Every structure is written in structure tokens, then in C-alpha cells.
């Protein structure tokens, strides 16, 4: 005689498998999220005719914790830190600009200071600043 399968027990097994497959990856994701303390600061560079504005005017970033990204509605964006800034002169040694955005990873362990920079969009220039805070 063939053996009968009890559907009630089988149903509980597959429910357990389904719940485990949803809970276990979520637990691992939570553990990974706690170790990442990086925040992205976005600076909008808005071109209106022959003028540009930035929002926010002053960006405050924490050392070794924040990433700064500049984005524009223009075609070509360029960010340059000015000479005469406190040492090291530019807190973002890895600044990369490609077309409509520039991005920089966290500033190195520099002393808290305000760094002046020049942002250029399609030939129009503005002089905002970045403040590195502890």
C-alpha cells in the first residue's frame, strides 16, 4: 500500500522555509547597514540664463563620513578648490567631474575648516564653500 502524505505537516514545513528565506537575508542586511556610516550630501548647481546658484550655499561634511556630489541642469560642470585654503588646500583629493556631475569621497582627516571653491557651469562661475566639521 502506498504511504499517505499528511498535507498539514508539509504545509508547515514550506511555511517555515518561506519565512526563513525572508528573515535571514534581512538580518544580514541589517548587520551590513549598521557598519556603513556614509551619508551623501548633494549640492544642486542651478543654471538660469547667464547666472548660476547653488543649493545649499554652504555644505557641511563630516570627516571620513560624508560623500559630496555636485549636480547641475547645465551641460558641463567643473569644481575647483581655490588656492589659499587651509591645509591641505583641497579636502577632496579624489574629486572627479564628468559632464553634469562631480563627486568626491569623504575628506581625509583634515582639521575642521571652511574651504572655498569655484564652480563653473557652461562657462558661468560662482564661488561657494564647503565646511569640514569634526
C-alpha positions in Angstrom: 0.0 0.0 0.0 1.3 3.5 -0.8 2.1 5.7 2.1 -0.1 8.7 2.6 1.4 12.2 2.8 0.0 14.4 5.5 -0.5 17.8 3.9 -0.9 19.6 7.2 2.7 18.8 8.2 4.0 19.5 4.7 2.3 22.9 4.7 4.1 23.9 8.0 7.5 22.9 6.6 7.1 25.0 3.5 5.8 28.0 5.6 8.9 27.7 7.7 11.2 27.6 4.7 9.5 30.7 3.1 9.6 32.7 6.4 13.3 31.7 6.9 14.2 32.8 3.4 12.7 36.2 4.0 14.0 36.8 7.6 17.6 35.6 7.3 18.7 37.9 4.4 17.0 40.8 6.2 19.1 40.1 9.3 22.3 40.1 7.3 21.3 43.4 5.6 20.7 45.0 8.9 24.1 44.0 10.1 25.7 45.4 7.0 23.8 48.7 7.2 25.0 49.3 10.8 28.6 49.3 9.6 28.1 51.8 6.8 28.0 55.3 8.2 28.4 57.2 5.0 26.0 60.0 4.0 25.7 61.6 0.6 25.5 65.4 0.5 24.1 66.7 -2.8 24.8 70.2 -4.0 22.5 71.4 -6.7 24.1 73.8 -9.2 21.2 75.5 -11.0 21.9 77.5 -14.2 19.3 80.1 -15.1 20.3 82.0 -18.2 23.7 83.6 -17.5 23.7 83.1 -13.7 24.1 80.0 -11.5 23.1 79.4 -7.9 23.9 76.5 -5.5 21.7 74.8 -3.0 22.8 74.6 -0.2 25.2 77.6 -0.3 27.4 76.1 2.4 27.9 72.3 2.6 28.8 70.9 6.0 30.6 67.5 5.7 31.9 65.2 8.4 35.5 64.0 8.1 35.7 60.3 6.9 31.9 60.0 6.9 30.3 62.0 4.1 30.3 62.0 0.3 29.7 65.2 -1.7 28.1 65.2 -5.1 27.5 68.3 -7.2 24.8 68.0 -9.9 23.7 70.6 -12.5 21.0 71.2 -15.0 23.7 72.6 -17.4 25.9 70.6 -19.7 29.4 70.9 -18.3 30.2 71.2 -14.6 33.6 71.9 -13.1 34.6 72.2 -9.4 38.0 73.6 -8.4 39.2 74.3 -4.9 40.9 77.7 -4.6 44.4 78.4 -3.6 44.9 79.9 -0.2 42.5 77.4 1.5 43.7 76.0 4.9 46.0 73.0 4.6 45.8 70.7 2.6 44.1 73.2 0.3 41.5 70.8 -1.0 39.8 68.4 1.3 38.8 66.3 -1.6 41.9 64.9 -3.4 39.8 62.4 -5.4 37.3 65.0 -7.0 36.0 63.6 -10.3 33.9 65.6 -12.8 32.1 64.0 -15.7 29.7 66.2 -17.6 26.7 67.2 -15.4 28.1 66.0 -12.1 31.1 65.9 -9.8 31.6 63.6 -7.0 34.1 63.3 -4.1 34.6 60.7 -1.5 35.0 61.5 2.2 37.5 64.2 3.0 40.7 62.9 4.7 41.4 63.5 8.3 41.8 67.3 7.9 41.3 69.9 10.6 37.8 71.4 10.6 37.8 74.5 8.3 35.9 76.3 5.6 37.2 75.6 2.1 36.4 78.0 -0.8 35.9 76.6 -4.2 34.9 77.7 -7.7 32.1 76.0 -9.6 31.7 76.6 -13.3 28.7 75.5 -15.4 28.9 76.1 -19.1 31.4 79.0 -18.6 29.5 80.7 -15.8 31.3 80.9 -12.4 30.2 81.0 -8.8 32.2 80.9 -5.5 30.5 78.9 -2.7 32.3 76.9 0.0 32.4 73.6 1.9 32.8 73.4 5.6 34.5 70.3 7.0 33.3 69.6 10.6 34.5 67.1 13.2 
